[in-house]
Amino acid sequence: MMAKDNDRSETAGAGANETLSFEQALERLEALVEKLEEGAIPLDESLAAYVEGTRLVRHCLACLERAETVIRELTETSEGLELRASSLARHVEENDADEDEEDDDGSGR
């Protein structure tokens, strides 16, 4: 009976998924899948575990989407910085080349 109460308290805490890290949620999800695959738990507990599992999957996906967004923004920003840096370098090189040509002309400007 105690184990049943324990299982219910674990699945009742499903609303706390948002406070779990990605790794913690994935670990909990793997434990639930293992428990479900064993098939040794009653139907009501299986349903509760399934509900918690779907919440954990959504939480993990949200974590991954946030990470992907951060990586995309950093990549775009760094590429933008690289493009600006290369554009600036090209501009400086062009100006240096123009000045060199003016000096070669003897115009002395």
Secondary structure, 3 states (H helix, E strand, C coil): CHHHHHHHHHHHHHHHHHHCCHHHHHHHHHHHHHHHHHCCCCHHHHHHHHHHHHHHHHHHHHHHHHHHHHHHHHHHHHHHHHHHHHHHHHHHHHHHHHHHHHHHHCCCC
